[in-house]
Amino acid sequence: MRIRPWVPVLRLRATTLYVMVLAATAAWLAAQPPHKQERFIRHNSSNVHHLEGGDWWTLLTSSLVVDGVPVLLGIGAVAAALGRAEWRWGSARGLGVFFFGHVAATLLTQGVVWLMRLAHMPGALARMKDVGISYGLVATVACLLALGGERARRYGLPALAVILAVAWTVNQELADAGHLVALGLGVLASRTRWLRDVPAARSSSRPAASGACNAFVEQSRSG
């Protein structure tokens, strides 16, 4: 059997491209002095200050920075989760879940900051740093677990929720609350027909392929 290592890359075009962009951004940032790194992160943070000023593009550029975890670990997690989602649902749906989680969780958490600022509550930082891949990553993993096997739904999803809830309890940071929001968004996405119809359609083609393979084997033996 001929090994074709380029087949996964061709099938995971979106994941490959996004991982390459993350790696290139991380490499470029690592080559910059600290003040330029901070400036880049500040200008690409999707916070209340930027959203009120009409800089909605930061909702996308904020997802190009791996922040809060080691770069290789973050990129590897994205490659695994997004790659699995794209392999199962296709490029549009895989990316759709990831960026739905990223954008929606960002808007909801920054909406809380905006309301806190209107109420003159302490801790409402309009210019807070808000970049990273974690919202999209959590939403994608949650969606995969929700549409996975019985064990994934029964044990994996609650375990992820407990881990995120403990992190929020310990750190008391808005980003940790955003991770719980992203988890809920991932579960919400899993309940749409847009995703539920895909596995059935793909799995239905497997018996035909396996049947054709078995028929070929039987014919070869009889011959």
DAZIMO-V549505 format. One record per residue. N is the residue number from 1. PHI is phi in whole degrees, -180 to 180 (NA if undefined). PSI is psi as a letter, one per 40 degrees, with the letter a starting at -180 (none if undefined). NEAR is the number of other ideal C-beta (glycine too) atoms within 10 Angstrom. Layout:
((N/PHI/PSI/NEAR) (N/PHI/PSI/NEAR))
//
This chain:
((1/NA/h/3) (2/-78/h/3) (3/-85/h/5) (4/-120/g/9) (5/-67/e/6) (6/-82/e/7) (7/-61/d/9) (8/-59/d/12) (9/-65/d/11) (10/-67/d/9) (11/-78/d/15) (12/-111/f/21) (13/-63/d/11) (14/-65/d/20) (15/-63/d/25) (16/-60/d/17) (17/-64/d/12) (18/-66/d/25) (19/-64/d/17) (20/-64/d/11) (21/-66/d/12) (22/-61/d/20) (23/-65/d/15) (24/-65/d/11) (25/-64/d/17) (26/-64/d/18) (27/-66/d/10) (28/-65/d/12) (29/-64/d/17) (30/-64/d/9) (31/-85/e/9) (32/-95/i/12) (33/-67/i/8) (34/-55/d/7) (35/-68/d/8) (36/-74/d/12) (37/-62/d/15) (38/-63/d/12) (39/-65/d/12) (40/-63/d/18) (41/-65/d/17) (42/-64/d/15) (43/-75/d/12) (44/-108/e/22) (45/-78/h/25) (46/-90/g/27) (47/-102/i/23) (48/-61/d/22) (49/-59/d/17) (50/-71/d/23) (51/-67/d/21) (52/-66/d/12) (53/-83/e/9) (54/87/e/7) (55/-86/g/16) (56/-71/e/12) (57/-62/e/11) (58/-66/e/20) (59/-63/d/20) (60/-95/d/13) (61/-67/d/17) (62/-67/e/24) (63/-87/e/26) (64/-95/e/18) (65/-113/h/22) (66/-89/h/23) (67/-135/i/18) (68/92/e/12) (69/-139/i/15) (70/-56/i/9) (71/-58/d/17) (72/-64/d/11) (73/-66/d/10) (74/-64/d/20) (75/-66/d/19) (76/-64/d/13) (77/-65/d/17) (78/-64/d/22) (79/-60/d/17) (80/-71/d/14) (81/-71/d/24) (82/-68/d/27) (83/-63/d/20) (84/-65/d/17) (85/-65/d/27) (86/-68/d/24) (87/-63/d/15) (88/-83/d/17) (89/-112/e/22) (90/99/i/15) (91/-65/d/17) (92/-63/d/11) (93/-73/d/19) (94/-61/d/27) (95/-65/d/20) (96/-61/d/18) (97/-65/d/29) (98/-61/d/29) (99/-79/d/18) (100/-62/d/20) (101/-63/d/30) (102/-65/d/27) (103/-71/d/20) (104/-66/d/20) (105/-66/d/26) (106/-64/d/26) (107/-63/d/16) (108/-69/d/16) (109/-69/d/23) (110/-71/d/24) (111/-64/d/12) (112/-64/d/17) (113/-61/d/21) (114/-63/d/17) (115/-66/d/12) (116/-63/d/17) (117/-68/d/15) (118/-63/d/9) (119/-86/e/8) (120/57/f/7) (121/-88/i/11) (122/-67/i/6) (123/91/e/11) (124/-85/g/17) (125/-101/h/15) (126/-69/d/15) (127/-106/f/11) (128/-66/i/18) (129/-77/h/18) (130/-143/g/26) (131/-133/i/23) (132/134/i/24) (133/-106/e/26) (134/-68/d/25) (135/-62/d/30) (136/-64/d/28) (137/-66/d/24) (138/-63/d/26) (139/-62/d/32) (140/-66/d/31) (141/-63/d/24) (142/-62/d/28) (143/-67/d/31) (144/-63/d/22) (145/-66/d/24) (146/-64/d/19) (147/-103/e/21) (148/-84/a/17) (149/-73/i/9) (150/-62/d/7) (151/-67/d/9) (152/-63/d/15) (153/-71/d/15) (154/-80/d/12) (155/-114/d/11) (156/-65/d/17) (157/-66/d/21) (158/-63/d/11) (159/-63/d/12) (160/-64/d/19) (161/-63/d/17) (162/-65/d/10) (163/-61/d/12) (164/-69/d/21) (165/-67/d/15) (166/-65/d/11) (167/-61/d/16) (168/-67/d/17) (169/-64/d/9) (170/-76/d/9) (171/-87/d/11) (172/56/f/10) (173/-111/i/12) (174/-64/d/18) (175/-62/d/19) (176/-68/d/18) (177/-65/d/19) (178/-63/d/25) (179/-67/d/26) (180/-66/d/17) (181/-63/d/21) (182/-63/d/28) (183/-61/d/26) (184/-61/d/18) (185/-66/d/24) (186/-64/d/29) (187/-65/d/18) (188/-61/d/16) (189/-64/d/23) (190/-67/e/21) (191/-89/e/12) (192/-86/i/13) (193/-66/d/7) (194/-56/d/14) (195/-103/d/20) (196/-66/d/11) (197/-80/e/11) (198/-72/d/16) (199/-60/d/13) (200/-64/d/8) (201/-65/d/8) (202/-76/d/13) (203/-69/d/9) (204/-67/d/9) (205/-83/e/9) (206/-71/d/9) (207/-59/d/9) (208/-63/d/9) (209/-66/d/9) (210/-67/d/10) (211/-65/d/10) (212/-64/d/10) (213/-65/d/10) (214/-63/d/10) (215/-63/d/10) (216/-63/d/10) (217/-64/d/10) (218/-63/d/10) (219/-65/d/9) (220/-67/d/8) (221/-68/d/7) (222/-68/d/6) (223/-74/none/5))
//
